[in-house]
Amino acid sequence: MKLNRPWWQNISLTGQTVTEHIVDDPVQLALQVSRRLPAGSRGALGNTVAKLAGERFPSVAAIGFEAAGERANAERSIDSAVADASLADADFSTKRSANKLAHLADVALSLGDADRAEALIESVPAEARRASWFAVAARIALYRGDHDGAVEFASRHPRNAHLAQRMLGEQAVFAGYVPELPAKVGYSPVKGRVMHVLTNSLPHTSSGYAQRSHSILKSLVEHGYEVEAVTRPGYPVQVGVAWAAGEDEIDGIRYVRLLPARLGQGLRERADQQAALLAEEVRKFRPAILHTTTHFTNALAVGAVARAFGIPWVYEVRGQLADTWASTRGLKALESQRYLEFSARELDAALAADAVVTLGENMKRQLVAGGVDEAKISVCPNAVGSPFIDEPPTKKDARAKLGLDDELQLVGTVSSIVDYEGLDLLIRAVALLAPEYPQLRARIAGDGVALPGLKVLAEQLGIADRCDFPGRVARSEAIFNHAALDVFVVPRKDLTVTRSVTPMKTVEASAVGRPVVASRLPALEELVVDGETGALFAAEDEHALAQTLRGLLDDPERAAEMGENGREWALSTRTWAANAATYENVYERLVG
């Protein structure tokens, strides 16, 4: 396939993305860039930056420490700067002094410490507050979920006009703005054509979301549908792929990129822009059904286009993204303006759609409790296809391929490495077991914002030599990383989001015949039959996890039996072929 690379649009989008990040959150931009570096070099580079910055540039030093996963050192850099006599006695009428505190507050906010950030900016007298102060105050308000406060602060200084415009757009969309398009008279859809509208996709994103989307599209093609996928405007250039083509084709699936020269300013303009760009793709492809996924901004555009063309649309609820947002902000976030409006908009999308698909029974019950008609909800759980349904590699063969010692006792996971996965609990449990099990190792394959901190924790606990962090693995290698383990572990924290959202990784682990040890949470109880396909333990209890692992490490025959039961369960209840039949029923019901 000949790749059409819209270089001019990509260059323009890249410039706009960088500029907006500098205006909206420059510290977060620096951290995002650091997280795109290879996992092996991230820590060393972060420490080098911190060392070079030293006491002269404490904000830069703190960013370096954070990139390296050394949160305590990052916090100490901020504290030492604030405590410095020259800063404490500063004349806040000078621009330099007030800006310095604003920069430190920005760094504190990037560490997730909104209280510290707020205390820093409040120490600046009202008469010394300038553009940078109001910009940080707006970012703190947004972090706390206060859209109205974010708009108010961003609008207080003329130099923050672009930031204010973006804050206003976000405020409007979360408050209920809905884009509208004029009716498209004479539209003639082609029966059997379905367009999926996605947030991201292969090959530029390899998350569970992208894998699920691709598996669904392939299974629909096998059932005789013509499919096309369209990703959100600006993707993948916005995530750093400046060389992206206008289309990608993978396994015969066509992914269309919406790459305008510039994106709309703020979420409201981008909702309108996405609807207009999507309408043009619908005119070209002529689908009979539109199908989109969380979060609700996708649904806004798809709903507008479906109404304009007079065709039905499906909303697939793959997660509770309001809960994901709140998971890093504490219990107060659940009462914030953003959380309440986010949840309301997600429910609006499910109510407006002609059909709803979700991943599990817990998520279905939440939708029904919110007023969504149970009759229009279908459950299509995360599932497996080839190569996971094929005969899996043996543990010995998988370890040989990955260069791992066959005598080791390996416990671990293949996952995105973020805080709510609770992988620090796995490190702590291994530290508890290490004295009794000289061959025990933790192997955590994947990448994410929490990875540097896990490496630091392993060093602090004295088990760095017992922990293997191979980083992000290619999709073709994922099955070997599953199969190489003795026990697959999912130690998720007990949060609103983890209680409802079912992950894909446990199904894949079961499919390759590995026992799964997981936190006892409602969503994971749907995926692990306690005592048969794996074992459940009390969430956030490292001693309970250690004891559960001990039971399987001491009884490998029982562990092997659980793995066999898990494979049988996965192949009988969790395949994309079975899900495709459910999607087909949904589509046939919509188009008659």
C-alpha positions in Angstrom: 0.0 0.0 0.0 1.4 3.4 -1.0 1.6 5.7 2.1 0.4 9.2 1.7 2.2 11.3 4.2 0.7 14.8 4.7 4.0 16.3 5.7 2.8 19.9 5.8 -0.2 19.1 8.0 2.0 17.0 10.2 4.6 19.7 10.7 1.9 22.2 11.5 0.1 19.9 13.9 3.4 19.0 15.7 4.2 22.7 16.1 0.7 23.4 17.4 0.9 20.5 19.8 4.2 21.6 21.3 3.1 25.2 21.5 -0.1 24.3 23.3 1.7 22.1 25.8 4.2 24.9 26.5 1.3 27.2 27.2 -1.0 24.7 29.0 1.5 22.8 31.0 5.3 23.1 30.2 6.4 20.9 33.0 4.1 18.1 31.9 5.5 18.4 28.4 9.0 17.8 29.7 7.9 14.7 31.6 5.9 13.4 28.6 9.0 13.7 26.4 11.1 11.9 29.0 8.6 9.0 29.2 9.0 8.5 25.4 12.7 7.7 25.9 13.7 4.0 26.1 13.0 2.6 29.6 16.6 1.6 30.1 18.0 5.1 29.6 15.2 7.2 31.3 16.5 6.9 34.9 20.1 7.7 34.0 19.2 10.7 31.9 16.8 12.0 34.6 19.5 11.7 37.2 22.0 13.4 34.9 19.6 16.3 34.3 19.1 16.6 38.1 22.8 16.6 38.8 23.6 19.3 36.2 20.7 21.5 37.4 21.7 21.2 41.0 20.6 23.9 43.5 20.8 26.6 40.9 17.9 25.3 38.9 15.7 23.5 41.4 12.7 23.2 39.1 14.7 21.5 36.5 16.4 19.2 39.1 13.0 18.2 40.4 11.8 17.3 36.8 14.9 15.2 36.4 14.4 13.3 39.6 10.7 12.7 38.7 11.7 11.4 35.3 14.1 9.0 37.1 11.4 7.8 39.4 12.9 9.5 42.5 9.9 11.2 43.8 11.3 11.9 47.3 14.4 13.7 45.8 12.1 15.7 43.5 10.1 16.9 46.5 13.3 17.7 48.4 14.4 19.9 45.5 11.2 21.9 45.7 11.4 22.2 49.4 15.0 23.3 49.4 14.3 26.0 46.8 11.4 27.3 48.9 13.4 27.3 52.1 16.3 29.1 50.4 16.9 32.4 52.3 17.2 34.4 49.1 13.8 33.2 48.0 12.2 33.5 51.4 13.3 37.1 51.7 12.6 38.0 48.1 10.9 41.1 47.2 7.8 39.8 45.5 7.3 43.0 43.6 10.0 41.7 41.3 8.9 39.6 38.4 11.7 37.1 38.8 10.8 36.1 42.4 7.1 35.6 41.7 7.7 33.6 38.6 10.1 31.4 40.4 7.4 30.3 42.9 5.0 29.8 40.0 7.5 27.5 38.3 8.0 25.5 41.5 4.2 25.2 41.9 4.0 23.9 38.3 6.6 21.2 39.2 4.7 20.3 42.4 1.5 19.9 40.4 3.3 17.6 37.9 4.1 15.4 40.9 0.4 15.2 41.7 0.8 17.4 44.8 -1.9 20.0 44.3 -1.8 21.0 47.9 1.8 21.9 47.8 1.4 23.7 44.5 -1.5 25.8 45.9 0.4 26.7 49.0 3.3 27.9 46.9 1.2 30.3 44.7 -0.8 31.5 47.7 2.4 32.7 49.3 2.7 35.3 46.5 1.0 38.6 47.4 -1.9 39.6 45.3 -0.1 42.7 43.9 2.8 40.5 42.6 0.7 38.0 40.7 1.4 38.0 37.0 0.5 35.9 34.0 2.5 32.9 35.1 0.8 32.9 38.5 -2.7 32.9 36.9 -1.7 30.2 34.5 -0.6 27.9 37.3 -3.6 28.7 39.3 -5.8 27.7 36.3 -3.9 24.4 36.0 -4.3 23.7 39.7 -8.1 24.3 39.4 -8.3 22.1 36.4 -6.3 19.4 38.2 -8.8 19.5 41.0 -11.7 19.3 38.6 -12.9 22.9 38.9 -13.6 23.9 35.4 -15.2 27.2 36.4 -12.2 28.1 38.5 -9.8 27.2 35.7 -11.6 29.5 33.3 -11.8 32.3 35.9 -8.0 32.2 36.6 -7.0 31.8 33.0 -9.1 34.8 32.0 -7.6 37.1 34.5 -4.5 38.1 32.4 -4.4 39.0 28.7 -1.2 37.0 28.1 -3.1 33.8 28.9 -5.7 34.3 26.2 -5.0 31.1 24.4 -5.0 29.1 27.6 -8.3 30.8 28.6 -9.8 29.8 25.2 -8.9 26.2 25.7 -10.2 26.2 29.3 -13.5 27.7 28.0 -13.8 25.0 25.4 -13.4 22.3 27.9 -15.8 23.9 30.3 -18.5 24.1 27.6 -18.1 20.5 26.5 -18.2 19.0 30.0 -21.2 21.2 30.7 -23.2 19.5 27.9 -22.3 21.2 24.6 -23.5 19.1 21.6 -22.2 19.7 18.0 -24.8 19.8 15.3 -24.6 19.3 11.5 -27.1 20.0 8.8 -29.1 17.1 7.5 -27.5 15.2 4.6 -30.3 14.7 2.1 -30.2 11.8 -0.2 -27.6 9.8 1.7 -27.5 6.1 0.5 -25.6 3.8 2.9 -24.1 0.5 1.8 -25.5 -2.4 3.7 -22.8 -4.4 5.5 -20.4 -1.4 5.9 -19.5 -0.3 9.4 -17.3 2.6 10.4 -15.5 2.5 13.8 -14.4 5.8 15.3 -11.5 5.3 17.6 -9.4 7.3 20.0 -6.1 5.6 19.0 -5.0 2.4 17.1 -2.3 0.2 15.9 0.5 0.5 14.8 1.2 3.7 16.8 -0.4 2.7 20.0 -0.2 -0.9 21.3 -2.5 -0.6 24.3 -5.2 -3.0 25.2 -7.7 -0.5 23.7 -5.9 -0.6 20.4 -5.6 -4.4 20.4 -9.3 -4.8 21.3 -10.3 -2.5 18.4 -8.1 -4.4 15.9 -9.4 -7.8 17.0 -13.1 -6.6 16.7 -12.5 -5.2 13.2 -10.8 -8.4 12.1 -13.6 -10.6 13.5 -16.2 -8.5 11.7 -14.4 -8.9 8.4 -14.4 -12.6 8.9 -18.2 -12.4 9.4 -18.6 -10.6 6.0 -18.6 -7.0 7.0 -16.8 -4.2 5.2 -15.1 -2.1 7.9 -13.1 1.1 8.1 -11.6 2.7 11.2 -11.2 6.5 11.7 -9.1 7.9 14.6 -9.5 11.2 16.4 -8.4 14.4 14.8 -4.6 15.0 15.2 -3.8 11.4 16.1 -1.1 10.1 15.9 0.8 13.3 15.3 -0.3 14.6 18.7 1.4 11.7 20.4 4.7 12.3 18.7 4.4 10.5 15.4 5.3 13.4 13.1 5.9 11.0 10.2 2.4 9.5 10.3 0.7 8.6 7.0 -2.8 9.6 6.1 -3.8 5.9 6.2 -2.4 2.7 7.7 -3.4 -0.8 6.6 -2.9 -3.6 9.1 -4.1 -7.2 8.4 -6.3 -5.8 5.7 -7.9 -3.3 8.1 -7.8 0.4 6.9 -7.2 3.0 9.5 -7.9 6.6 8.3 -6.2 9.5 10.0 -7.9 12.9 10.4 -4.9 15.2 10.0 -5.9 18.9 9.4 -3.3 21.6 9.2 -4.5 22.9 12.6 -6.8 21.6 15.3 -9.6 23.7 16.7 -8.8 25.8 19.8 -10.2 24.1 22.8 -12.4 21.0 23.2 -15.6 22.7 21.9 -14.0 23.7 18.6 -12.4 20.3 18.3 -15.8 18.6 18.8 -17.2 20.6 15.9 -14.1 19.9 13.9 -14.2 16.1 14.5 -17.9 16.0 13.5 -17.2 17.9 10.2 -14.1 15.8 9.3 -15.9 12.6 10.2 -18.9 13.6 8.1 -16.6 13.8 5.1 -15.3 10.3 5.7 -18.8 9.0 6.0 -19.7 10.6 2.7 -16.8 8.7 1.1 -17.2 5.3 2.7 -21.0 5.3 3.0 -21.4 3.1 6.1 -24.8 1.8 7.3 -23.7 2.0 11.0 -21.3 4.1 13.0 -19.6 2.5 16.1 -17.5 4.4 18.6 -16.0 4.0 22.0 -15.4 5.9 25.2 -14.9 8.5 26.1 -17.9 10.8 25.4 -16.1 13.3 23.1 -16.1 10.6 20.5 -19.8 10.1 21.0 -20.5 13.8 20.6 -19.0 13.8 17.1 -20.5 10.4 16.1 -23.9 11.2 17.4 -23.9 14.5 15.4 -22.9 12.7 12.2 -25.4 9.9 12.7 -28.2 12.3 13.1 -27.1 14.3 10.0 -26.9 11.2 7.8 -29.9 9.4 9.4 -28.0 6.2 10.3 -27.8 4.3 13.7 -24.8 4.4 16.0 -23.3 2.2 18.7 -21.5 3.4 21.8 -19.0 1.0 23.3 -18.3 1.7 27.0 -14.8 0.3 27.5 -14.1 2.0 30.8 -15.2 4.6 33.3 -12.7 7.3 32.3 -14.1 9.7 35.0 -13.0 7.2 37.5 -9.6 6.8 35.8 -9.2 10.5 36.1 -10.2 10.6 39.7 -8.0 7.6 40.7 -4.9 9.7 41.1 -6.6 12.6 42.9 -8.1 11.2 46.1 -11.7 10.9 47.3 -12.4 14.7 47.0 -12.2 14.3 43.2 -15.4 12.2 43.3 -17.3 15.3 44.3 -15.6 17.7 41.8 -17.3 19.5 39.0 -15.3 17.6 36.4 -16.1 14.2 37.8 -19.8 14.8 38.1 -20.1 16.4 34.6 -17.8 13.7 33.1 -20.0 10.9 34.5 -23.1 12.7 33.4 -21.8 13.2 29.8 -20.8 9.5 29.6 -24.4 8.5 30.7 -25.8 11.0 28.1 -23.8 9.2 25.4 -25.1 5.8 26.4 -28.7 7.1 26.6 -28.4 8.8 23.2 -26.9 5.8 21.3 -29.1 3.4 19.4 -27.2 0.4 21.0 -24.6 0.1 23.8 -21.9 -2.4 24.2 -19.8 -2.9 27.3 -17.1 -5.2 28.6 -18.6 -6.9 31.7 -21.6 -7.5 33.9 -20.5 -4.9 36.5 -20.3 -2.2 33.9 -23.7 -3.3 32.5 -25.3 -3.0 35.9 -23.9 0.5 36.3 -25.4 1.6 33.0 -28.8 0.1 33.9 -28.7 1.9 37.3 -28.1 5.1 35.4 -31.3 4.6 33.4 -30.0 3.0 30.2 -32.5 0.5 28.8 -31.1 -3.0 29.5 -32.6 -4.3 26.3 -30.2 -2.2 24.2 -27.0 -3.2 26.2 -24.9 -6.1 25.0 -21.9 -7.5 26.8 -18.8 -8.2 24.7 -16.0 -9.1 27.1 -12.3 -8.8 26.3 -11.3 -11.9 24.5 -8.5 -13.7 22.6 -7.8 -14.7 19.1 -4.8 -16.0 17.3 -2.0 -16.6 18.5 -3.6 -17.0 22.0 -6.2 -19.6 20.9 -3.5 -21.6 19.1 -1.4 -24.1 21.0 0.6 -21.9 23.3 4.4 -22.1 23.7 5.6 -24.2 26.6 7.2 -22.4 29.6 10.5 -23.9 28.6 10.3 -22.7 25.0 9.1 -19.3 26.0 12.0 -18.8 28.4 14.5 -20.1 25.8 13.2 -17.5 23.3 13.5 -14.7 25.9 16.9 -15.9 27.2 15.5 -16.7 30.7 16.8 -19.4 33.1 14.5 -22.4 33.1 15.2 -23.0 36.8 13.8 -19.6 38.0 10.4 -19.1 39.7 8.9 -16.2 37.7 5.9 -14.2 38.9 4.8 -11.1 37.1 2.7 -9.5 34.4 2.5 -7.9 31.0 0.8 -4.6 31.4 0.7 -0.8 31.1 2.6 0.3 34.1 0.5 2.9 35.8 -0.3 3.5 39.5 -3.7 1.9 39.7 -2.2 -1.5 38.5 -0.7 -1.7 42.0 2.6 -3.3 40.8 4.5 -1.8 43.8 2.5 -4.4 45.8 4.0 -7.2 43.7 7.5 -5.9 44.3 6.9 -5.7 48.0 5.4 -9.3 48.1 8.5 -10.6 46.2 10.7 -8.9 48.8 8.8 -10.7 51.6 9.2 -14.0 49.8 12.8 -13.6 48.6 14.5 -15.1 51.7 12.6 -18.3 51.4 12.8 -18.7 47.6 16.3 -18.1 46.2 15.1 -18.7 42.6 12.2 -16.3 42.8 12.1 -13.3 40.4 9.6 -10.7 39.5 9.2 -10.0 35.8 7.2 -6.9 34.8 6.9 -6.4 31.0 5.6 -3.1 29.8 6.1 0.6 30.2 4.3 3.6 31.7 4.6 6.5 34.1 5.0 4.3 37.2 8.0 2.3 35.8 10.8 4.5 37.1 9.3 4.4 40.6 9.1 0.6 40.6 12.8 0.4 39.8 13.6 2.7 42.6 11.4 0.7 45.0 13.2 -2.5 44.0 16.5 -0.9 44.9 15.2 0.4 48.2 14.0 -3.1 49.2 17.2 -4.7 48.2 15.8 -6.9 45.5 16.8 -5.0 42.3 18.7 -8.2 41.2 15.4 -10.1 41.7 13.4 -7.8 39.4 13.3 -7.8 35.6 11.9 -4.8 33.7 12.2 -5.6 30.0 10.2 -2.5 29.0 7.5 -2.4 26.3 7.4 -5.6 24.3 6.2 -6.1 20.8 2.8 -7.6 20.3 4.4 -10.6 18.6 6.4 -11.2 21.8 3.6 -10.7 24.3 2.5 -14.4 24.3 6.1 -15.5 25.1 6.2 -13.1 28.0 2.9 -14.6 29.3 4.0 -18.1 28.8 7.4 -17.6 30.5 5.8 -16.9 33.9 4.9 -19.5 36.6 2.2 -17.2 37.9 0.5 -14.2 36.3 -0.2 -11.4 38.8 -2.8 -8.6 38.6 -2.5 -6.7 41.9 -4.8 -3.8 41.1 -5.6 -1.2 43.8 -9.1 -0.9 45.2 -10.5 2.1 43.3 -13.8 2.9 41.6 -12.2 2.4 38.2 -10.6 -1.0 39.0 -13.8 -2.3 40.6 -15.7 -2.0 37.3 -13.3 -2.2 34.4 -12.2 -5.7 33.2 -8.6 -5.9 31.8 -7.6 -7.9 28.8 -4.3 -9.2 30.2 -5.9 -11.8 32.5 -7.8 -13.4 29.7 -4.6 -13.7 27.6 -2.7 -15.2 30.6 -5.5 -17.7 31.1 -5.5 -18.6 27.4 -1.8 -19.5 27.5 -2.4 -21.7 30.5 -1.1 -19.6 33.3 -2.7 -19.4 36.8 -3.8 -15.8 37.5 -3.5 -14.2 40.9 -5.5 -11.1 41.2 -7.0 -8.6 43.7 -10.4 -9.5 45.0 -12.4 -6.8 43.1 -15.7 -7.2 41.3 -14.3 -6.7 37.8 -11.5 -9.3 38.4 -14.0 -11.7 40.0 -15.5 -11.9 36.5 -12.2 -13.1 35.1 -10.7 -15.4 37.8 -12.5 -18.3 39.2 -11.0 -18.4 42.6 -9.4 -21.8 43.3 -10.0 -23.1 39.8 -8.3 -20.8 37.2 -6.3 -18.8 39.7 -6.6 -17.2 43.1 -7.9 -13.9 44.5 -6.4 -12.0 47.4 -7.4 -9.0 49.5 -6.6 -5.9 47.5 -3.7 -3.7 48.6 -2.5 -6.3 51.1 1.1 -7.3 50.3 1.1 -10.0 53.0 -2.0 -11.6 51.5 -0.4 -11.5 48.0 2.8 -13.1 49.3 0.8 -15.8 51.0 -1.2 -16.5 47.9 1.9 -16.7 45.8 3.6 -19.0 48.3 0.7 -21.4 48.0 1.2 -21.7 44.2 5.0 -21.7 44.3 5.0 -24.6 46.8 2.5 -26.6 44.8 3.4 -26.3 41.1 1.1 -29.2 40.2 -1.9 -27.2 41.5 -0.7 -24.1 39.7 -0.4 -26.1 36.4 -4.0 -27.5 36.9 -5.3 -23.9 37.4 -3.5 -22.9 34.2 -5.2 -25.7 32.3 -8.6 -24.8 33.7 -8.0 -21.2 32.7 -7.2 -22.0 29.1 -10.3 -24.1 28.9 -12.4 -21.3 30.4 -10.9 -18.7 28.0 -11.4 -20.8 24.9 -15.0 -21.6 25.8 -16.1 -18.2 26.9 -13.7 -15.5 25.7 -13.0 -15.5 22.0 -13.3 -12.8 19.4 -15.2 -15.2 17.2 -18.0 -15.5 19.8 -18.0 -11.7 20.3 -18.3 -11.2 16.5 -21.6 -13.0 16.6 -22.8 -10.6 19.3 -21.8 -7.6 17.3 -23.5 -9.1 14.3 -26.7 -9.4 16.3 -26.5 -5.8 17.4 -25.9 -4.5 13.9 -28.7 -6.6 12.4 -31.1 -5.4 15.0 -30.2 -1.8 14.1 -30.5 -2.0 10.4 -33.3 -4.6 10.3 
